[in-house]
Structure formats: structure tokens, C-alpha cells
Amino acid sequence: MKRIFAILLSFGLVLGLSFGANDVASAKTKVKTYKNCTALNKDYKGGVARTSSVKNKGGKTKYKPHVSKALANKKSDRDKDFIACEK
């Protein structure tokens, strides 16, 4: 009886972990993409920074940037300060 319980418990853990891993992987791939900075600034007025410790090199800005490594891309970052589309 103990052996059957141990086998069922092990099988349940393996199934639980395998289904949980798929949910995390699909959550990472659902990142909204923007065609240009105008579209991005409609949702994020201050632009998007890669990390919270990034400093703006372009001068004084009106808005604080949103922090997201997934949204911040290199093509939208003209001055290479790791803040895309800052205002």
C-alpha cells in the first residue's frame, strides 16, 4: 500500500511540474510589440527603460519611464541610454 501511494505521489508531482512549466514559458512570450515610438508612447508616456537604475543621457524629461526589459528594444533607443522612446 505504501509503495502504491509513493508511486502515485511521484507521478502526480511529475505531471504537476510539467504543466506548470508550460504556463511560465507561454507567459514570457506574450509581449506586446509596437510599430514605432508614437504607438509606444500612447501606453507608456515616459518610454521604456531596461532597468530601474538606468539614467537618462538625453537631458531633462517630462515623464518617468516604465521599466521592462522585454519591451525596451535597441532600435527605438536613439541615444543608446537604454531608455526607448523617452519624452
N, CA, C and O atoms as CSV, one atom per row, in Angstrom:
chain,resi,resn,atom,element,x,y,z
A,1,MET,N,N,0.820,-1.191,0.000
A,1,MET,CA,C,0.000,0.000,0.000
A,1,MET,C,C,0.871,1.266,0.000
A,1,MET,O,O,0.582,2.228,-0.711
A,2,LYS,N,N,1.949,1.248,0.815
A,2,LYS,CA,C,2.842,2.398,0.861
A,2,LYS,C,C,3.543,2.601,-0.471
A,2,LYS,O,O,3.777,3.735,-0.890
A,3,ARG,N,N,3.872,1.521,-1.123
A,3,ARG,CA,C,4.565,1.611,-2.409
A,3,ARG,C,C,3.659,2.213,-3.478
A,3,ARG,O,O,4.100,3.041,-4.275
A,4,ILE,N,N,2.409,1.804,-3.496
A,4,ILE,CA,C,1.456,2.355,-4.472
A,4,ILE,C,C,1.248,3.850,-4.212
A,4,ILE,O,O,1.188,4.646,-5.149
A,5,PHE,N,N,1.140,4.220,-2.945
A,5,PHE,CA,C,0.973,5.640,-2.595
A,5,PHE,C,C,2.181,6.457,-3.046
A,5,PHE,O,O,2.020,7.557,-3.575
A,6,ALA,N,N,3.381,5.935,-2.845
A,6,ALA,CA,C,4.597,6.634,-3.253
A,6,ALA,C,C,4.667,6.789,-4.761
A,6,ALA,O,O,5.079,7.840,-5.253
A,7,ILE,N,N,4.274,5.765,-5.504
A,7,ILE,CA,C,4.278,5.837,-6.976
A,7,ILE,C,C,3.268,6.866,-7.468
A,7,ILE,O,O,3.574,7.658,-8.358
A,8,LEU,N,N,2.072,6.860,-6.900
A,8,LEU,CA,C,1.043,7.822,-7.311
A,8,LEU,C,C,1.462,9.253,-6.968
A,8,LEU,O,O,1.228,10.176,-7.748
A,9,LEU,N,N,2.073,9.430,-5.812
A,9,LEU,CA,C,2.536,10.757,-5.422
A,9,LEU,C,C,3.633,11.255,-6.368
A,9,LEU,O,O,3.616,12.418,-6.769
A,10,SER,N,N,4.564,10.406,-6.720
A,10,SER,CA,C,5.631,10.770,-7.651
A,10,SER,C,C,5.070,11.119,-9.015
A,10,SER,O,O,5.485,12.103,-9.628
A,11,PHE,N,N,4.129,10.319,-9.492
A,11,PHE,CA,C,3.508,10.571,-10.791
A,11,PHE,C,C,2.763,11.908,-10.786
A,11,PHE,O,O,2.818,12.660,-11.759
A,12,GLY,N,N,2.070,12.196,-9.687
A,12,GLY,CA,C,1.355,13.465,-9.566
A,12,GLY,C,C,2.288,14.662,-9.569
A,12,GLY,O,O,1.988,15.684,-10.186
A,13,LEU,N,N,3.412,14.542,-8.888
A,13,LEU,CA,C,4.385,15.640,-8.870
A,13,LEU,C,C,4.984,15.890,-10.248
A,13,LEU,O,O,5.151,17.040,-10.655
A,14,VAL,N,N,5.303,14.828,-10.959
A,14,VAL,CA,C,5.871,14.971,-12.302
A,14,VAL,C,C,4.865,15.637,-13.230
A,14,VAL,O,O,5.237,16.525,-13.998
A,15,LEU,N,N,3.624,15.236,-13.179
A,15,LEU,CA,C,2.592,15.852,-14.020
A,15,LEU,C,C,2.377,17.318,-13.647
A,15,LEU,O,O,2.245,18.171,-14.525
A,16,GLY,N,N,2.342,17.606,-12.358
A,16,GLY,CA,C,2.139,18.981,-11.909
A,16,GLY,C,C,3.249,19.909,-12.349
A,16,GLY,O,O,2.991,21.033,-12.777
A,17,LEU,N,N,4.469,19.451,-12.248
A,17,LEU,CA,C,5.606,20.284,-12.656
A,17,LEU,C,C,5.657,20.472,-14.163
A,17,LEU,O,O,6.033,21.544,-14.636
A,18,SER,N,N,5.292,19.468,-14.913
A,18,SER,CA,C,5.346,19.603,-16.369
A,18,SER,C,C,4.289,20.571,-16.883
A,18,SER,O,O,4.564,21.317,-17.823
A,19,PHE,N,N,3.096,20.588,-16.307
A,19,PHE,CA,C,2.076,21.541,-16.731
A,19,PHE,C,C,2.402,22.956,-16.262
A,19,PHE,O,O,2.094,23.916,-16.969
A,20,GLY,N,N,3.007,23.109,-15.105
A,20,GLY,CA,C,3.381,24.419,-14.594
A,20,GLY,C,C,4.463,25.073,-15.425
A,20,GLY,O,O,4.469,26.296,-15.564
A,21,ALA,N,N,5.374,24.303,-15.979
A,21,ALA,CA,C,6.464,24.852,-16.787
A,21,ALA,C,C,5.936,25.437,-18.093
A,21,ALA,O,O,6.482,26.426,-18.581
A,22,ASN,N,N,4.903,24.861,-18.661
A,22,ASN,CA,C,4.337,25.372,-19.908
A,22,ASN,C,C,3.669,26.723,-19.699
A,22,ASN,O,O,3.733,27.579,-20.582
A,23,ASP,N,N,3.029,26.935,-18.555
A,23,ASP,CA,C,2.378,28.206,-18.282
A,23,ASP,C,C,3.392,29.333,-18.176
A,23,ASP,O,O,3.133,30.434,-18.663
A,24,VAL,N,N,4.522,29.094,-17.562
A,24,VAL,CA,C,5.554,30.111,-17.413
A,24,VAL,C,C,6.168,30.450,-18.766
A,24,VAL,O,O,6.424,31.621,-19.047
A,25,ALA,N,N,6.403,29.465,-19.592
A,25,ALA,CA,C,7.001,29.703,-20.907
A,25,ALA,C,C,6.067,30.509,-21.795
A,25,ALA,O,O,6.527,31.388,-22.524
A,26,SER,N,N,4.771,30.235,-21.755
A,26,SER,CA,C,3.849,30.972,-22.606
A,26,SER,C,C,3.646,32.395,-22.092
A,26,SER,O,O,3.371,33.294,-22.887
A,27,ALA,N,N,3.772,32.621,-20.800
A,27,ALA,CA,C,3.632,33.965,-20.254
A,27,ALA,C,C,4.779,34.857,-20.699
A,27,ALA,O,O,4.573,36.055,-20.895
A,28,LYS,N,N,5.966,34.321,-20.865
A,28,LYS,CA,C,7.116,35.115,-21.284
A,28,LYS,C,C,7.015,35.541,-22.741
A,28,LYS,O,O,7.575,36.574,-23.106
A,29,THR,N,N,6.333,34.795,-23.574
A,29,THR,CA,C,6.277,35.114,-24.989
A,29,THR,C,C,5.187,36.132,-25.325
A,29,THR,O,O,5.144,36.614,-26.457
A,30,LYS,N,N,4.317,36.470,-24.396
A,30,LYS,CA,C,3.227,37.399,-24.668
A,30,LYS,C,C,3.655,38.829,-24.358
A,30,LYS,O,O,3.192,39.421,-23.383
A,31,VAL,N,N,4.525,39.375,-25.177
A,31,VAL,CA,C,4.987,40.749,-25.037
A,31,VAL,C,C,4.422,41.540,-26.201
A,31,VAL,O,O,4.582,41.152,-27.358
A,32,LYS,N,N,3.764,42.646,-25.898
A,32,LYS,CA,C,3.184,43.475,-26.945
A,32,LYS,C,C,4.300,44.195,-27.686
A,32,LYS,O,O,5.214,44.729,-27.059
A,33,THR,N,N,4.236,44.216,-28.986
A,33,THR,CA,C,5.223,44.930,-29.787
A,33,THR,C,C,4.587,46.195,-30.362
A,33,THR,O,O,3.382,46.240,-30.609
A,34,TYR,N,N,5.397,47.199,-30.568
A,34,TYR,CA,C,4.936,48.486,-31.075
A,34,TYR,C,C,5.647,48.805,-32.382
A,34,TYR,O,O,6.831,48.515,-32.554
A,35,LYS,N,N,4.895,49.411,-33.301
A,35,LYS,CA,C,5.438,49.725,-34.619
A,35,LYS,C,C,6.465,50.855,-34.547
A,35,LYS,O,O,7.482,50.819,-35.240
A,36,ASN,N,N,6.197,51.860,-33.703
A,36,ASN,CA,C,7.104,52.999,-33.576
A,36,ASN,C,C,6.952,53.635,-32.196
A,36,ASN,O,O,6.163,53.168,-31.374
A,37,CYS,N,N,7.702,54.688,-31.949
A,37,CYS,CA,C,7.675,55.346,-30.641
A,37,CYS,C,C,6.339,56.037,-30.355
A,37,CYS,O,O,5.929,56.123,-29.198
A,38,THR,N,N,5.676,56.515,-31.363
A,38,THR,CA,C,4.372,57.161,-31.158
A,38,THR,C,C,3.377,56.169,-30.581
A,38,THR,O,O,2.619,56.503,-29.670
A,39,ALA,N,N,3.377,54.955,-31.106
A,39,ALA,CA,C,2.473,53.918,-30.594
A,39,ALA,C,C,2.862,53.504,-29.176
A,39,ALA,O,O,1.988,53.286,-28.336
A,40,LEU,N,N,4.151,53.395,-28.903
A,40,LEU,CA,C,4.621,53.020,-27.570
A,40,LEU,C,C,4.301,54.107,-26.555
A,40,LEU,O,O,3.919,53.805,-25.425
A,41,ASN,N,N,4.453,55.368,-26.943
A,41,ASN,CA,C,4.201,56.473,-26.021
A,41,ASN,C,C,2.725,56.649,-25.689
A,41,ASN,O,O,2.402,57.321,-24.710
A,42,LYS,N,N,1.831,56.074,-26.465
A,42,LYS,CA,C,0.411,56.106,-26.099
A,42,LYS,C,C,0.170,55.301,-24.829
A,42,LYS,O,O,-0.670,55.676,-24.011
A,43,ASP,N,N,0.901,54.195,-24.654
A,43,ASP,CA,C,0.757,53.361,-23.463
A,43,ASP,C,C,1.738,53.760,-22.360
A,43,ASP,O,O,1.394,53.721,-21.179
A,44,TYR,N,N,2.944,54.140,-22.740
A,44,TYR,CA,C,3.994,54.482,-21.772
A,44,TYR,C,C,4.552,55.854,-22.130
A,44,TYR,O,O,5.426,55.961,-22.991
A,45,LYS,N,N,4.057,56.906,-21.477
A,45,LYS,CA,C,4.427,58.279,-21.841
A,45,LYS,C,C,5.911,58.571,-21.655
A,45,LYS,O,O,6.487,59.348,-22.416
A,46,GLY,N,N,6.528,57.967,-20.666
A,46,GLY,CA,C,7.935,58.232,-20.398
A,46,GLY,C,C,8.877,57.316,-21.140
A,46,GLY,O,O,10.091,57.407,-20.959
A,47,GLY,N,N,8.353,56.437,-21.967
A,47,GLY,CA,C,9.181,55.466,-22.665
A,47,GLY,C,C,9.339,54.205,-21.832
A,47,GLY,O,O,8.611,54.001,-20.861
A,48,VAL,N,N,10.287,53.363,-22.209
A,48,VAL,CA,C,10.521,52.096,-21.528
A,48,VAL,C,C,12.010,51.946,-21.265
A,48,VAL,O,O,12.824,51.998,-22.187
A,49,ALA,N,N,12.361,51.759,-19.990
A,49,ALA,CA,C,13.755,51.558,-19.593
A,49,ALA,C,C,14.013,50.072,-19.376
A,49,ALA,O,O,13.108,49.330,-18.994
A,50,ARG,N,N,15.253,49.636,-19.620
A,50,ARG,CA,C,15.615,48.236,-19.396
A,50,ARG,C,C,15.656,47.890,-17.912
A,50,ARG,O,O,15.158,46.834,-17.519
A,51,THR,N,N,16.234,48.747,-17.080
A,51,THR,CA,C,16.305,48.522,-15.639
A,51,THR,C,C,15.960,49.814,-14.915
A,51,THR,O,O,15.947,50.887,-15.518
A,52,SER,N,N,15.682,49.709,-13.632
A,52,SER,CA,C,15.323,50.897,-12.860
A,52,SER,C,C,16.532,51.768,-12.541
A,52,SER,O,O,16.369,52.924,-12.152
A,53,SER,N,N,17.733,51.240,-12.696
A,53,SER,CA,C,18.933,52.009,-12.384
A,53,SER,C,C,19.480,52.801,-13.564
A,53,SER,O,O,20.519,53.447,-13.427
A,54,VAL,N,N,18.830,52.775,-14.700
A,54,VAL,CA,C,19.293,53.472,-15.904
A,54,VAL,C,C,19.075,54.969,-15.747
A,54,VAL,O,O,18.021,55.405,-15.285
A,55,LYS,N,N,20.069,55.748,-16.132
A,55,LYS,CA,C,19.979,57.211,-16.104
A,55,LYS,C,C,19.842,57.751,-17.524
A,55,LYS,O,O,20.468,57.244,-18.454
A,56,ASN,N,N,19.024,58.774,-17.678
A,56,ASN,CA,C,18.775,59.372,-18.981
A,56,ASN,C,C,19.939,60.267,-19.384
A,56,ASN,O,O,20.311,61.169,-18.634
A,57,LYS,N,N,20.518,60.031,-20.555
A,57,LYS,CA,C,21.631,60.835,-21.067
A,57,LYS,C,C,21.152,61.999,-21.922
A,57,LYS,O,O,21.917,62.923,-22.200
A,58,GLY,N,N,19.895,61.962,-22.340
A,58,GLY,CA,C,19.389,62.952,-23.281
A,58,GLY,C,C,18.940,64.260,-22.672
A,58,GLY,O,O,18.494,65.136,-23.413
A,59,GLY,N,N,19.029,64.443,-21.377
A,59,GLY,CA,C,18.592,65.683,-20.749
A,59,GLY,C,C,17.352,65.465,-19.907
A,59,GLY,O,O,16.988,64.331,-19.595
A,60,LYS,N,N,16.701,66.573,-19.540
A,60,LYS,CA,C,15.525,66.508,-18.675
A,60,LYS,C,C,14.312,65.982,-19.449
A,60,LYS,O,O,14.076,66.375,-20.592
A,61,THR,N,N,13.553,65.094,-18.814
A,61,THR,CA,C,12.361,64.540,-19.446
A,61,THR,C,C,11.129,64.889,-18.622
A,61,THR,O,O,11.238,65.196,-17.434
A,62,LYS,N,N,9.958,64.844,-19.249
A,62,LYS,CA,C,8.707,65.158,-18.572
A,62,LYS,C,C,8.205,64.005,-17.712
A,62,LYS,O,O,7.670,64.226,-16.626
A,63,TYR,N,N,8.375,62.774,-18.194
A,63,TYR,CA,C,7.778,61.614,-17.549
A,63,TYR,C,C,8.833,60.590,-17.137
A,63,TYR,O,O,9.903,60.501,-17.740
A,64,LYS,N,N,8.509,59.819,-16.098
A,64,LYS,CA,C,9.384,58.740,-15.647
A,64,LYS,C,C,9.136,57.517,-16.530
A,64,LYS,O,O,7.980,57.188,-16.795
A,65,PRO,N,N,10.182,56.836,-16.991
A,65,PRO,CA,C,9.981,55.681,-17.882
A,65,PRO,C,C,9.484,54.440,-17.140
A,65,PRO,O,O,9.777,54.234,-15.962
A,66,HIS,N,N,8.732,53.631,-17.861
A,66,HIS,CA,C,8.283,52.332,-17.361
A,66,HIS,C,C,9.462,51.365,-17.475
A,66,HIS,O,O,10.208,51.428,-18.452
A,67,VAL,N,N,9.646,50.476,-16.501
A,67,VAL,CA,C,10.776,49.548,-16.508
A,67,VAL,C,C,10.308,48.177,-16.995
A,67,VAL,O,O,9.448,47.547,-16.378
A,68,SER,N,N,10.891,47.724,-18.118
A,68,SER,CA,C,10.592,46.405,-18.666
A,68,SER,C,C,11.695,46.024,-19.633
A,68,SER,O,O,11.899,46.684,-20.652
A,69,LYS,N,N,12.404,44.957,-19.309
A,69,LYS,CA,C,13.485,44.503,-20.184
A,69,LYS,C,C,12.928,43.946,-21.492
A,69,LYS,O,O,13.563,44.072,-22.539
A,70,ALA,N,N,11.757,43.336,-21.442
A,70,ALA,CA,C,11.170,42.740,-22.636
A,70,ALA,C,C,10.681,43.802,-23.627
A,70,ALA,O,O,10.802,43.612,-24.837
A,71,LEU,N,N,10.133,44.910,-23.135
A,71,LEU,CA,C,9.607,45.951,-24.030
A,71,LEU,C,C,10.692,46.859,-24.596
A,71,LEU,O,O,10.575,47.322,-25.730
A,72,ALA,N,N,11.736,47.118,-23.832
A,72,ALA,CA,C,12.787,48.032,-24.283
A,72,ALA,C,C,13.623,47.353,-25.362
A,72,ALA,O,O,14.253,46.326,-25.109
A,73,ASN,N,N,13.629,47.919,-26.549
A,73,ASN,CA,C,14.432,47.345,-27.622
A,73,ASN,C,C,15.453,48.360,-28.123
A,73,ASN,O,O,15.310,49.565,-27.913
A,74,LYS,N,N,16.472,47.854,-28.783
A,74,LYS,CA,C,17.588,48.704,-29.219
A,74,LYS,C,C,17.209,49.621,-30.367
A,74,LYS,O,O,17.735,50.731,-30.455
A,75,LYS,N,N,16.317,49.198,-31.248
A,75,LYS,CA,C,16.014,50.022,-32.420
A,75,LYS,C,C,15.261,51.296,-32.059
A,75,LYS,O,O,15.333,52.275,-32.802
A,76,SER,N,N,14.543,51.310,-30.943
A,76,SER,CA,C,13.805,52.502,-30.526
A,76,SER,C,C,14.601,53.396,-29.588
A,76,SER,O,O,14.093,54.424,-29.138
A,77,ASP,N,N,15.821,53.027,-29.291
A,77,ASP,CA,C,16.672,53.790,-28.385
A,77,ASP,C,C,17.713,54.563,-29.200
A,77,ASP,O,O,18.801,54.050,-29.461
A,78,ARG,N,N,17.384,55.786,-29.598
A,78,ARG,CA,C,18.266,56.568,-30.469
A,78,ARG,C,C,19.572,56.972,-29.809
A,78,ARG,O,O,20.630,56.897,-30.433
A,79,ASP,N,N,19.512,57.407,-28.530
A,79,ASP,CA,C,20.717,57.916,-27.875
A,79,ASP,C,C,21.474,56.856,-27.070
A,79,ASP,O,O,22.412,57.189,-26.346
A,80,LYS,N,N,21.086,55.608,-27.186
A,80,LYS,CA,C,21.792,54.468,-26.584
A,80,LYS,C,C,21.951,54.580,-25.064
A,80,LYS,O,O,22.989,54.207,-24.516
A,81,ASP,N,N,20.906,55.101,-24.377
A,81,ASP,CA,C,20.953,55.197,-22.918
A,81,ASP,C,C,20.082,54.130,-22.233
A,81,ASP,O,O,19.809,54.223,-21.037
A,82,PHE,N,N,19.659,53.142,-22.983
A,82,PHE,CA,C,18.836,52.016,-22.521
A,82,PHE,C,C,17.431,52.435,-22.092
A,82,PHE,O,O,16.779,51.732,-21.320
A,83,ILE,N,N,16.964,53.585,-22.594
A,83,ILE,CA,C,15.581,54.019,-22.416
A,83,ILE,C,C,15.020,54.240,-23.820
A,83,ILE,O,O,15.458,55.142,-24.534
A,84,ALA,N,N,14.066,53.427,-24.204
A,84,ALA,CA,C,13.490,53.541,-25.542
A,84,ALA,C,C,12.334,54.536,-25.536
A,84,ALA,O,O,11.477,54.489,-24.654
A,85,CYS,N,N,12.310,55.418,-26.499
A,85,CYS,CA,C,11.218,56.366,-26.746
A,85,CYS,C,C,10.929,57.293,-25.570
A,85,CYS,O,O,9.761,57.548,-25.275
A,86,GLU,N,N,11.960,57.809,-24.887
A,86,GLU,CA,C,11.710,58.699,-23.753
A,86,GLU,C,C,11.250,60.065,-24.224
A,86,GLU,O,O,11.630,60.529,-25.299
A,87,LYS,N,N,10.422,60.705,-23.401
A,87,LYS,CA,C,9.941,62.073,-23.675
A,87,LYS,C,C,10.401,62.986,-22.576
A,87,LYS,O,O,10.109,64.182,-22.604
